[in-house]
Amino acid sequence: MFLVEASWLTTSFEQHTVAWILISSVVGGIVGSAVKFAFEDVLRPFLGWRRDAKHVVRQYTTPLTRSAEALERRINNLVRNEERGWFEHDEYFRLSLLYAFGEHLGWIRIVERRFGFLPFESSRRGERFNRRLNGIFRGLTSHAYFRDADTVAVDASTVPRLMLTAVGECMAAEDGAGVIEFTEFARRYAHDEQFHRWFAELDSFLRRAHPSDPLCWDRLLVTAANLRALIRFLDPKGRLVQLRPAVNLERLRSPRVLDALRDEFPELIPRRMDAA
């Protein structure tokens, strides 16, 4: 039986040689095209995106970490001394806090401009970097942490996203490689009406960020926690800044916001606040 089938196959191949050659050519062409497509159109771009994402993180680790740490420190000073009204009554403190916001937003805008179309989500680390980088916007503009609150009140507590982008844009230095220094910021803030205007929404928010306005107050604390998460992501071994958990979260007015932050950043927020 086997010999008969083998004989038939041999005879069939001999009789239809051209057909078999055509079939094998077509199949080989399809397989070759599939392999070429997988490598050139899928695998190679994917590896390139991952390489570019790593390059972005490495290139901007230091300025993003230091600006995030400086801003978080300023926010913590404001929170711990809220009864003194430093933002409203101390001009230097107000300018330095606005500058800290502007500096960090400026570095974020630089990254967005230079790598705005880079698909960070192509890798798990790239996706985390993108989420951590945008943490400040979730704190100041998103409803994510306040889904149980009145929608109108939550809207009123936000800082418009595009106004924060404008702050970042006007803080960029002329060469586009960094942000302006504090002296230049103070001069322009005092004498350039349009420059001053870009900070108006942020200034208004910071004036309202007080325990008497629970939503704005909690937004400020959420923003600080997101900054600490970005720092931990960029500097996990504490080589640039000191490793520590998020702080001042016992001052949050909403327990649900605290629970949401614990779920999002379990490595930064102890279950017992006195453990920090």
N, C-alpha and C positions, 0 to 999 in steps of 0.2 A: 504493500500500500504506500509506504513511504517513498519507494523507488518510483512508483507511478506518478505521485504528486511532484517529486523532484524533477522527473522527466518532463512533466507537463509545464512546470515553471520555466525549465530551461528552454523548451520548445517555444513557449509563449514569449520569453524574452528575446529569443533569436528572431521570431517573426515580427515582433513589434519594437525593435531596437530604437528606432527614431522616436516612437511614442514615449518609451521609458526615459530616453535622454531628455525629451521635452519636459516630462513630469518632474524629473529630478532637478532640472534647471529652474523650473518654476518654484518648486519647494525650496531649493537652495537659495534662490533669490529672496523669497519671503523671509526665510530664517535670517539671512544676512541683513536684510533691511530692518528686521525687528531688533537684531543685536545692535546695529548701527544707531537706530532710533533710541534704544534704551541707553546707550552710552553717551551719544552726542546731545540728545535732546532732554534726557532725564537725569542720568547719573552725573555727567560732567557739570551741568548747571547746579545740581543739588550740592555737589562737593564744593563748587565755586562759591555758592551762597554761604555755606557753612564756614568756608575760609574767610570770606569777607566779613561775616558777622563776628568771628573771633578777632579779626583785625580791628573792627570798630570798638569792641569792648576793650581790647588791649590799649588802643591809642588814646581812648578817652577815660580810662579808669581813674587816673590821678585827678584831673580837673573836676570830673563829676563827683568823685568821692569827697574831695575837699570842699567843694561848694555845697554839697548836700550836708556835710557835717557842720559847716559854718551856719547854714540856714537852720538846721535842727537845733543847734546850740542857742541861736537867737530866739527861736520860738520857745524853747524851754525857759529861757530867762524871762520872756514876756509872761508865760503861764505862771511861773513860780512867784512873780511879783505883780500879778494882775491888780492887786489892791492899790498899788502905787501909781497906776495910770501912766506908766513910762511912755507908752506909744503916743499918748495925747499931749503929754506935758514936757517930755524931754526930746528936744529937736535932734540931738545926736543919735539917740536910741532909735527914733523913728526913721531917720535917714539910713542908719546902718542896717535896720531890719529890711527896709525896702530895697536897699542895695543887695543884701543877701538873697532876697527873693529874685531880684533881677539878674544877679550873677548866675544863679543856678538855672533859671529859665533861659538865660542866654546860652549856656553850654548845651542845654537840651535842644534849643533851636539850631545851633550849629550842627549837631548830630542829625537832626531832621533834614536840614538843607543838604548836607553832603551825602547822606545815605537814606533819603526819604523813600526810595523805591526798593531798598534792599529788603527782601522777604525774611525778616528775622525769624519768623515762625517756622522756617524750614528745618530748624533744629530745636531740640528741647531747651538748650541753653539760650539760644537766640530768642525764643518765645518768652522765657523768663526775663531776659534782659529788657525786652520791649515792654513787658508788663511792669517791671520795677521802674523803668525810666518814666513811664506815664503815671506812676503812683501819685505824684503831686497833683495831677489833674483829676484823678478819682477823688482825692481828698477835697479839692476846692470846687469841683464842678459837677460831680456825679451824684445820682440818687442812690447808688448801690448800697451805701451804709445806712440809708434813712428811709427804707421802703415802708416802714410802719408809721412814718410821720405824715402830716398833712402836706399834700403835693404843692400847694401854693406857698406854704411856709418854706418848704425845702427849696423851691425855685428862688425865693427871695434871699436865701442864704448863700447862693452860689456866686462865684466870680466867673463871668463869661469866659469861655475857653479861648476865644479869639483875642480877648484883651490880654490874657496871659501870654499868648503867642506874640502879640504886639510888644509886650514888655521884653520878651526874649529877643525880638528882632532889634529893638532900639538899643539894647545893651551890647550888641555885637560891635567889636572894634572894626575900624575901616577896612583892615586887611582880611576880615572874616575868619581869622585864625584863633581869636580869643574874644574876651569881653573887656569893656572899658574898666579903668581903675576907679576907685572910690572918689578920688578928687575930681575926675572928669564927670562922674555921675552927679556929685553934689553941685558942681557948677551948672551943668545942664538942667538939673532939676529946679534950680533956683531961677534960671534966666530963660529957659526954653519952654514956652507955654505948651507946645504940642508934646514935647517930651514929658512934661509934668502931667499932661492929660492922660497919657497911656497908663499911668500908675493910679489914676483916680479910683477905679473900681477896687483894686487891691487895697488901697489906702482906706476906703470906706469899709471894706470887709474887716480889716484889722482893728478898726475903731470899734466895730460891733462885736468882736471876738472877746466875749466876757461871759462869765457864768449866768448873767442875767439874760443872755441870748443863747440858749442851749444849743441851737443848731450851728451857729457860727463858731461857738466855743468848741463843740465837738469836732467840727470840720478842721479847726486848727490842730487839735490833738491827733486826729486821723492823719493829717498831712505830715506831722512830725514822725508818726509811726511808719508811714510809707517811705519817708526819707531814710529812716534807720534800716528799713528792709533793703533799699537800694544800696546803702553803704555795706551791709552784710553780704549782699550778692557780689559787689565789685571787689570787696576787700575781706574775704572770708577768714583770713588768718590774722587780720588786724595789723598788717604791716604799715598801713598809712595812718589809720586812726585807731583809737582804743576800741576793743570789742566790748560791747555791753548790750543789755536788752533795751527795748523801747521803755521810756520813762513817762511819768506823769499821767498814765492812763487811769489811775484811780480817781482822777479829777473829771473823767467823762461823766456827762449828765445822763446818758442813755446806756443802761446795761446791755441792750441789744447791740449797740455799736461796739462795745467791748467784746461781746461774744463773737461778733463778725470778725474783728481784728484777731482774736485768738485763733479762730478757725483758719484765717489766712496766713498768719505769721506765728505758728506755734513755737518756733524756735526763738522768738524774740519776746514773747509775752508769757510770763509764768502764770500758772493757775492761781496762785496766791500772790496778790500784788505786793505784800510785804516781803516776798522773797526777792524782789528786785533791789 
